């Protein structure tokens, strides 16, 4: 079979569906933005965002067929890497994703606070793509490199021709042309619903360009996560990565279909299929709304105290871990406020004698239900994997199953 070579900018169209075909997509984008705005207004502890970073890393590994157990990711955060080199590399890839996600969010938040937020063109720039790729695949500070494969160099665009399935990516010489068009077009889309549509379309079209020799899927997903964060839609409380992974066959199918040439005169006016691009965007919008609604249900303040009580009861009466029900009041306070308490303040809120309160606080820290940076330092809300089935049931089913297998 002879494949078409992509060397001219007109072969990249359409980058968005025509305006008269965007109506349903814009309506769904409005629903996503409204639901997201309500979700991110809720105060939550930073530890929840850190948990979700681990979940995102797990799911992006899973999409790539590099399955990592949730407990292995938790171990990687403690620098406890497997002696099996294959598993250790997967752990490090997951850890690199978490670090990259955290760093780019911090940078965007700092820019917003300074009043000099990144422009649309900067958010879609080749420089940002190379930064994300470098963050994901550069050597890992002496822990043994979580590197790119032998065909790729961290943060550097490919130097060879590639084919992905039936799609032959643009030639190496034409990469600057297509990347420049991708940057200028999507970076120039106005704010609001249209900007959300642009972010989702850009995800697919970046895969079509295939700018790196390897790691494109990870960069695509991290860039989309970055764009949603930059638009103020996530605050680290949800991501489409979970949805992509849990519908991975559909995810890959729709991405591939949108790579194809148009299917006749009724399929838009560009070189590529407009209907397939619409199908991809429709799927992605539905998935975003589904993930937002999931988190809204799990974060209901009216039921959170009850879920905490169930976790504490299990600790006290079944595991006999030293945790007691009296910890519910200060734990709930930490959840609502998202702040830390001194150890003395936490103990006082339990209403127990000092010695017993000290023992309970120690047990809470040992079980990960409280976090502290130093042995005598302030404590903050913790969300260990073993508490997920109580706090956020069905959020990360694989982690719940992993913990259950360890206990069996």
N, C-alpha and C positions, 0 to 999 in steps of 0.2 A: 504494500500500500504506500502511495506517495502522499506525504503530509504537506500541508500548506505552511510556508514559512511566513512568520510574522516579522515584518521589518518596517511597516508604515503605520503612522498614527491612526489613520482611518480604520484600521483593522481592530482597534480597541473599543469601538463604539458598539452599543451604547454604554455609557458609564452609569447612567440612571435611566429608568424607564421614561418615556415621554410624559409630559405633564398631564395629558388627558387620561393616562393610565395609572396615575399615582393616587387617585382618590381613595381607594380602599386602603392602600398602604399608609397614606397620611392619617387616615382615621385610626388605624391600629397604632401608629406611632404616637398619636395623641393619647390613646389609652395607656400605652406603656409609660409615657412621660408623666401622666397624672398619677398613676399607681406608684411609680418610682419616687416621685416627689413626696408622696405621703409616707412611703416606707423610710426614706433616708432622714426624715425629720425626727425619727425616734432616737432618743439617747440610748446608746448601748456601750458596754465595756469594750475596750480595745482588744481584749482577749478573744472576743467573738470574731473580729476581723482577722486576727492571726489564725484562728481555727479555719476560717473560710479560705485563707491563703493556702493552707495545707490541703484543703479539699480541692481547690482549683488546680494545684500542682498534681494531685493524684489523678484528677480527671484528664488533664492535658497529657499526662503520661499514658493513660489508658487509651486515649484517642490515637496515640502514636503506636499502640500495640506494645508499649513498654510498661507492663502492669507492675505497679508497686503496691504492696500492702500498706494500708493506712498506718499501722503500727511501725512499719519500717520508716515511714516519713517522720513519725514522732521521734523515733530513735535518731534519725539523721539530724534533727534539730538539736539533739544533745551531742552531736558529733560522734555518735555511736554507729559507725558504718559496718555493714556486713563484711565478713571475711570472704564471701563470694564476690569476685570482682564484677560480675554481671549485675548482681543485685545492688552492689555499692554504687555502680555507675548510675543506675536508675534512681537510687536515693539522692545522688548528687544533682542529677538533672532536676528532680523535684525541688530540691533545696534552692537551686539556681533560679527556678521559676519564682519561688516565694520571695527570694531576695530582690529579683528584678521587679516584681510587682510592687513590693514595698518601696523600693527606691524611686520608681517612676511616680508613684502616688505622692510620696513625700515632696518630690520636686514640683509636681503640679500644684500641690497645696501651698507650698512656699511661694511659688510664682503668683498664685491668686491672692495670697495675703499681702504680697508686696505691691499689688495693683498693676503688675506687669505680666499678666497671663500670656501664655504662648498663643500665637495667632494660629488660625486654621492651617495656613501653609506650613508653619513650623511643626504642627502636630502630624502632618502628613509628609514630612520631609524625609528624604533619603538618609539624612543624618540621624534622625530618630530611629529609623528602621535598623541602621547599622549599630546604633547604641543598644537597642533591644537584643539584637542578635549577639552582640558582644557580651552583654550581661548574662545571657542564657548559656553561652558556650565557651567563655574564656576560662583559663585555668583558675582553679579554686583555692588560692591562698595556701598551698601546701597540703591540703587535705587529699591530694590526688585529684587530677584534673577532671572536672565534669565537662569534657571538651566536646567539640563537634567531631563528626566522623572524619575519616581520612580525606574525604572529598571536599571538606569545607574548612575555611579559616574564619575564626570568630570575628564578626563585624565587617566582613569583606564580601562584596558581591561576587557572584560566580564568574568563572573565567572559561567555562565550557558550555556547550550546548546540552540541553536536557529534554527528556520526554517523560511525561507523567501520565500513565495510562495511554489514552488515545490523543492526548494533548501534547503537542510539541511547543515548548515555551518560546517566547521571542528570542531572537539571536543575541549573542553576547554583545555584538556591536550596537544593537538597537536598544539595549537595556536603558541607557540614559534617556533616550527619547520617550519610552513608555513610562518610566518612573517620573520623569518631569511632568508628563501629562496627568498621571495619577495624582501627583502632589498639587498641581495648580487647579485641577478640576475639583477634587474633593475638598481641598483646603479653602476653596472659594465659596462653598455652599453656605448659605446664611444659617443663622441659629434656629433652634426649635425643631419641629418635626422633620423638616427637610435635612437638617444636620444628622439626625438619627438615621434616616434612610441612607444618607451618604456613608456613614460609618459602616453600615451593614453591607452595602454594595461594594465598598472599598475592600472589605474582607475578602470577598470572592475575587475581585479583580486583581488584588495583590497575589493571590494564589495563581491566577492566570499568567501574571508576569514571571513568577517564580524567580525572584531576584537572587536568592542564595543557592549554593550547591546543595545544601541540606539545612534542615531546621525551619523551613518556610512555614509549615503548619503551626509550630509553636510561636513563631514571630507574628503570624496573622492573628492568632487568638490573643496574644498578649497586647498587640496593638489595638484590637477591638476593645479589650478590657480597658486599655488606656483612654480610648476615645470616650467610652461611656462614663468613665470617671471624670474626664475633663469636662464633659457636658453636665456634670453635677447629678448624674442619675444613679450612682451606685454607692458612693462613700464606703466602698469595701464590703457592703452588706449583701450583694448578690453578684452573680456573674453568669453569662450565658455558657461558660465552659461546662458546668454540670449538665446542662441540657444537651449540649452538643455530644457529650460523651454518652449520655443515656439514650441518645437516638443516633448513634455514630454511623450506622449504615445509611440512614436518611441524609445525614450531614454530608457525607462524602458523595452520595448520589447526586444531591442537588448542586453541590459545588461543581462536580464534573459536567453535569448537564448544561450549566451556565457557561462552560468553556466552549460550547459547540457553536457552529455557524447558525445563522438564522434559518428558520424553517419555512421559507416562502415569503410571499409579499405581505401576508397578514401578521408576520412576526417582527414588526418594527422596521426601522429603516437603516439600522446599523449593520455591521458585519457579523456581530454575534447575536445570539438568540435573546430577544427582549423578554419573551414569555418565560424562558428558563431563569433569567435574572429576577423577574418578578416572583417566580415560585420560590427561589432561594430567599428573597427578602421577606416574603410572606411567612415562610417557615421560621426564619430568624426572629421576626417580630412576635409570632405566637409563642416561641420558646422563651423570649425575654419576659413576656407577660406572665407566663407560667411560673418562671423562677421567682419573679417579684411576688406573685400571689402566694407561693409556697412560703417565702420568708415572712410575709405579712402575717400569715396564719401562725407561724412558729413564734413570732415575737409579740404575740398578744399579751399585753401587760396583765390582763384580767386572769390569765391562767398560769403565768410564769411562777408565781409564788407557790401554787399548788404543785407544779412540776418539781420545784426545788424541794418541797416537803417530801415528795415521793423519793427523790434521790437520797435525802438525808435519812429517811426512815429505812431505806435499804441498807445504807451504810451502818446505821446503828443496830438494827435488829437482825439483819441477815448476815452481813459481813463482820459485824462487831469490830469495826475498824478503829474505834475510839471517837468517831464523829457522833455528835448528838444533835437532836432536833432543835435545841436552843440556838443553834447557829443560824436558823432561818431568818431572824430579824436583820442581823448585820449583813448577811449574804444578799438578801433582797435589797437592802439599802445600797450596797455596792452595785448591784445590777441596775437599779434605777438611776443612780448618780453617775455611774461610769467612772468613779474616782477611787482613790485608795483611802484606807484608814490606818492609823497607827495601831500597833498590836494592842496597846492599852485601850484604845477606843473600841476596837472590835470585841475584846474580852468584856468590857463594861456593858456592851449592848446585849450580850448573851444572858446577863443576870445570874451568872454562876459564881461560886467562890473562885478566888484567884487561881488556886492550884488546879482545880478541875477545868477552869476556863483555859488555862495555859495548855493543858493536855489536849483539850478539844481543838484549840487553834493549831497545835503541832500536828495533830492527825489530819486536819483539813489541808494543811500545806503538804504533808506527805502524800495525801491522796490526790493532790493537784486541784482540789476544789478552791483553794486559795493559791495565789502566786505572790512571791516576794523575791526581791533582788538580792537581799542579804539575810543572814540568820536572824537579825534583830530589826530588819527594816519593815516599812509599811507593807500592808497586804492589799491585794486587789483580787477581783473576781477571776476565778480560773475555770476553764472548761476542758477537763481531760476527756479523752475519747470514751472512757468507761461511763461518763455521765451523759453522753449524747442521747441514749435511749430514753432518759428521763427529761432532759432539758429540751432537746430538739428531735423528737422521734421522726424517723424517716428522712431527715435531712441528708444524712450520709450513711445509707444502709450498709455499705461495704465496711465501714468502720465499726458499726454495731456488730456485724457478723464476725469481724476480726477479733474484737474484744471477747465475744461469746466463745469463739473457738479457743482463745487463750485460757478462758476460765473452765472450759470443759475438761 
